[in-house]
Amino acid sequence: GKGPLTPHETMVRISVLVASALACVSGAAAFAPAGLPLGLARQSCRTGVTDVSMGKNFEEKMAIVGAVKERLSSSQLIFSTQANGMTMKQVNDIRTTMPEGTTVMMVKNRMFKRAVGNSQFEVAKPTAVSSSNMWIFVDSDIKGSISAFKDWKKKYKKETGINNGVLDGNLYDDKQVMAIGELPSKQELYSQIAGSIQVLPSKIAGLVKEAGAQKTSRAIKLAFAPDA
């Protein structure tokens, strides 16, 4: 074989190995649930970033289930899309484009089903059947989150859309979730209500003024009416 590496060749080899390790860790972290210890993501690099939510042992799996449960506890809506064939860039992109309070997580079906058990999202269990799903957990900005997903899908020309979604314990399909995204947001509803409240007093004042004028006119007519 070849002789020992030169100092320059040794440094190049080390640089490549370090760069590969960093890419693996950052890539795994992109697919890991929020709040998951980095060690879990790092250990999963050997089996590929898409397997990061598998967990190596019972404790790690329970940590993942706990992280999913924590997100469910504050979520109004969850929906999923197939993650097969996604690149790390695409996953990172959808995470950064989602509004505040919305989280994107890659979760294996078995652990997802365990996490949603005995919750309003339990109806999603039968939908967790594809090999790999990306779940979006929405705290408050439902309209903004669905709009961000639509833009992301269009940007990357994704053929697959939303698998299913759950809101208030009800299971919805792709078209229904998209329709929910067209409804006014809470902020828009509050603005409409506030506008109605401002208009109402002026309308009431106008009616009172009109009624008062009618009474005054009638009183004047009676005052000047000839005696019978």
Disulfide bonds with the S-S distance in Angstrom:
Cys24-Cys45 2.29
